[in-house]
Amino acid sequence: MISRKKYAREVKSIPKGFDNPNEFFTYVYNDQDIIWMGQNTNHLHSKDGIMEAMVSSIKKGDYAKYPPPDGFPELQDLVQEDLGLTHGFDCLITAGATESLYHTANNILEPENNTLTCDPGYLIIDNFCSRFGEVRSIPIYNPECGYKLTPQLARENLDENTKLICLIDPLNPLGSSYTKQEIKEFKEISEEHDIYLLHDITYRDFARDHHLMAKYAPDRTITIYSFSKIYGMAGLRIGAMIASPELISSVRTILINDLGTNVVSQKGAIAAVNSKYEWLDRIKDTTRSNQEIIKKAVDQVDGAFIPVYPSDANMLAIDIYDTGIKPSELADYLLERGIFTREGTYTSKLYGHRYLRVSFSIPTEHVKYFAECFLEAMDQLKVEK
Ligand SMILES: Cc1ncc(COP(=O)(O)O)c(C=O)c1O
């Protein structure tokens, strides 16, 4: 018999009426009218050439061939140019940022090592790192540390076996992000203690201001890049990792997707980076004003607050603990009204009972409808208590 791995993931709470997560996701996926605020995907793209590039690739029958294993050089170059990480760096195109996260953990960690992550955070990273070593998840849900893993917290929690520090910037689920000064301090920490830095920049393009760790610590940083969020291509499963040629070459020895990443997705990704500056401001502006609508609604509810506002990502957390209403009750209520949101337990082991996470890179009329339903829910659920 095969026993469960020690790092096997617990199934998080499943919305009422569903037996397992797959059943729930199939339900929301198949309902075209569901308002998608439960995953931080981007539903604001219009005709901008991305879909057209993919359709053209399909029509040519490109998909009959395997792509080059590291990715099309044109796409590798575009990703590196987008970040300004051209000289002294290399890039691998992967099946989403997710694959890059896994390779980073696998490549860097030995069993005696530990990794610093934070709670709340993107728990899939913790899970991957725990397959290869110990994970130290640092509680950051408080204003004293600015709701992020600060250099000071890192110093307090590291030891001689710490090999990796994970910085999600901006942070899923709170939207906190790093200043240039903090980035420089992490560079010092990495040099002083011989530590690698995983810089997950999945939400970078939504931020007001953003600083790349790789520019300060080029040999010790693995930058994780996603096409799922600003580019609106989550279902296409495409992302990248950018690091020193030495690090990328060691990752090549442990690849899983040895035959390369989806050809059609790569063609779409090329069109996406090429057209970025035609649509970026529009999407950022809509996302930012959508966030204001949510803030106005939350401010009307006694006991509810947004820990990090404005969020530098396309999602934020709404803390409802002091209202006495549970995030699961609120999520179920909203789902009945056709709005998919995420309970805090998806991104926190310690604080999940406090907040609901909502994403807002969706049409503004949907956000307005959410604001109405949220206020109605907070009234209604309070009465029922
Ligand atoms: C911080 C972070 N990294 C990576 C991912 C996954 O990205 P991808 O869809 O490119 O695999 C997510 C998805 O929500 C995320 O929040």
The ligand as an ORCA input file, in Angstrom:
! r2SCAN-3c Opt
* xyz 0 1
  C       1.393     34.310     -5.462
  C       0.980     33.406     -6.568
  N       1.911     32.754     -7.267
  C       1.571     31.922     -8.268
  C       0.245     31.709     -8.594
  C      -0.092     30.745     -9.690
  O       0.161     31.321    -10.944
  P       0.002     30.495    -12.291
  O      -1.449     30.522    -12.652
  O       0.827     31.254    -13.283
  O       0.484     29.116    -12.064
  C      -0.760     32.367     -7.894
  C      -2.170     32.143     -8.235
  O      -3.089     32.610     -7.634
  C      -0.380     33.236     -6.851
  O      -1.288     33.889     -6.135
*
